[in-house]
Amino acid sequence: MTRLSNAQIAWRAAQDIDDGAYVNLGIGFPEMVARFQPEGRQAVFHTENGILGFGEAPKPGEEDWDLINAGKKAVTIKPGTAFFHHADSFAMVRGGHLDVAILGAYQVAQNGDLANWSTGPKGVPAVGGAMDLVHGAKRVAVLTDHTTKDGKPKLVDRCTLPLTGVGCVTRIYTSLAVVDIEAGCFVLREKLAALSFDELQSLTGAPLHIDGAVTDLIAPEV
């Protein structure tokens, strides 16, 4: 089955970020969202270790390793970039000053619960700042493949892994669909045209609901 690549999922998520929005991108895959801002829009990116409004990644060999994001990746600065204490950074998060937090996930439940860390083999060793982000940001979006590598649903009735946050996720961008969480339900908004509703439902661990038109999920080659 053809699925969107991680870059295509990140591209689709970027299309929903408003100009001037304050955005935190989770470590790893979600960081790709910054590459795909639509023309004419510029988000203000925040990182938990204390930078706001940083620029693109530097070219290889031009890194300044005093300038890194929370994922220890080099960033650049631009006019207006601000630096501040780690505690002040989390005061911004907890104070509701971020418009969007975009994270990866192991599981998302139909009521909006999120599990994106695990204590198992090769798991993320601790929940970190994600637990603050998912309850401090005005909107929480998740980027993920629709299923695990062995075909198990990542959109589930109830999370079985340790929770990052309760009832916090508002929209999920997967390799097969765009799904909103409303009133404790998965509401299908977009899906790949080649995939039938029944096929998508068979790969989802809780009922998918339809409220209005379901449009085709289309992303360019990126």
CORQUIPE-V49327 format. One record per residue. N is the residue number from 1. RES is the residue in one small letter. BURIAL is + if it has 24 or more other C-alpha atoms within 12 Angstrom, else -. D_CENTER is the distance of its C-alpha to the mean C-alpha in Angstrom with 1 decimal. Layout:
n=<N,N>
res=<RES,RES>
burial=<BURIAL,BURIAL>
d_center=<D_CENTER,D_CENTER>
This chain:
n=<1,2,3,4,5,6,7,8,9,10,11,12,13,14,15,16,17,18,19,20,21,22,23,24,25,26,27,28,29,30,31,32,33,34,35,36,37,38,39,40,41,42,43,44,45,46,47,48,49,50,51,52,53,54,55,56,57,58,59,60,61,62,63,64,65,66,67,68,69,70,71,72,73,74,75,76,77,78,79,80,81,82,83,84,85,86,87,88,89,90,91,92,93,94,95,96,97,98,99,100,101,102,103,104,105,106,107,108,109,110,111,112,113,114,115,116,117,118,119,120,121,122,123,124,125,126,127,128,129,130,131,132,133,134,135,136,137,138,139,140,141,142,143,144,145,146,147,148,149,150,151,152,153,154,155,156,157,158,159,160,161,162,163,164,165,166,167,168,169,170,171,172,173,174,175,176,177,178,179,180,181,182,183,184,185,186,187,188,189,190,191,192,193,194,195,196,197,198,199,200,201,202,203,204,205,206,207,208,209,210,211,212,213,214,215,216,217,218,219,220,221,222>
res=<m,t,r,l,s,n,a,q,i,a,w,r,a,a,q,d,i,d,d,g,a,y,v,n,l,g,i,g,f,p,e,m,v,a,r,f,q,p,e,g,r,q,a,v,f,h,t,e,n,g,i,l,g,f,g,e,a,p,k,p,g,e,e,d,w,d,l,i,n,a,g,k,k,a,v,t,i,k,p,g,t,a,f,f,h,h,a,d,s,f,a,m,v,r,g,g,h,l,d,v,a,i,l,g,a,y,q,v,a,q,n,g,d,l,a,n,w,s,t,g,p,k,g,v,p,a,v,g,g,a,m,d,l,v,h,g,a,k,r,v,a,v,l,t,d,h,t,t,k,d,g,k,p,k,l,v,d,r,c,t,l,p,l,t,g,v,g,c,v,t,r,i,y,t,s,l,a,v,v,d,i,e,a,g,c,f,v,l,r,e,k,l,a,a,l,s,f,d,e,l,q,s,l,t,g,a,p,l,h,i,d,g,a,v,t,d,l,i,a,p,e,v>
burial=<-,-,+,+,+,+,+,+,+,+,+,+,+,+,+,+,+,-,-,-,+,+,+,+,+,+,+,+,+,+,+,+,+,+,+,+,+,-,-,-,-,+,+,+,+,+,+,+,+,+,+,+,+,+,+,+,+,-,-,-,-,-,-,-,-,-,+,+,+,+,-,-,-,+,+,+,+,-,-,-,-,-,+,-,-,-,-,-,+,+,-,+,+,-,-,-,+,+,+,+,+,+,+,+,+,+,+,+,+,+,+,+,+,+,+,+,+,-,-,-,-,-,-,-,-,-,+,-,+,+,+,+,+,+,+,+,+,+,+,+,+,+,+,+,+,+,+,-,-,-,-,-,+,+,+,+,-,+,+,-,+,+,+,+,+,+,+,+,+,+,+,+,+,+,+,+,+,+,+,+,+,+,-,+,+,+,+,+,+,+,+,+,-,-,-,-,+,-,-,+,+,-,+,+,+,+,+,+,+,-,-,-,-,-,-,-,+,+,+,-,-,->
d_center=<23.1,21.3,17.5,15.0,14.4,11.2,12.2,12.9,9.6,8.2,11.3,10.9,7.8,9.8,12.7,11.7,11.5,15.1,17.5,17.9,14.7,13.9,10.4,9.0,6.7,6.6,9.5,10.0,8.2,5.2,8.6,9.8,8.4,11.3,13.8,13.6,14.4,16.9,20.5,21.7,18.5,17.5,14.7,15.7,13.4,13.8,14.0,15.3,18.3,19.7,19.1,18.2,18.4,18.6,19.1,18.3,18.8,22.6,24.6,25.6,28.5,27.9,25.5,26.5,25.4,25.9,22.9,19.7,16.2,15.0,14.5,18.1,17.6,20.0,19.3,21.9,23.1,24.3,26.5,25.1,22.9,23.3,23.7,24.0,24.5,21.8,23.1,22.8,19.2,18.5,20.9,18.7,15.7,18.1,20.1,17.5,17.4,13.7,12.8,9.0,6.6,2.9,3.2,5.1,8.0,11.7,12.5,11.7,15.0,16.4,17.0,13.4,13.9,11.2,12.4,10.5,13.8,17.2,20.7,21.9,23.0,20.5,18.1,16.2,19.2,17.9,15.3,15.5,14.0,11.0,13.6,14.5,11.2,10.4,13.9,14.5,12.0,13.4,10.3,7.3,4.7,3.6,4.3,7.7,11.4,13.3,15.7,16.6,18.9,21.8,20.8,19.9,17.4,14.0,14.1,17.1,19.7,19.3,17.4,19.9,18.1,18.0,15.8,13.3,13.7,15.9,15.3,12.2,9.6,10.5,8.9,7.7,7.8,10.0,12.7,15.2,14.0,12.1,12.7,13.1,14.2,17.5,20.5,19.3,18.9,16.7,17.6,17.4,16.8,16.8,17.8,19.3,22.9,24.5,23.0,25.0,23.8,25.7,24.2,20.7,21.9,23.5,20.2,18.6,19.7,20.4,21.9,20.2,21.7,22.6,23.1,24.3,23.9,21.4,20.9,20.4,17.1,18.1,16.6,18.9,19.8,17.8>
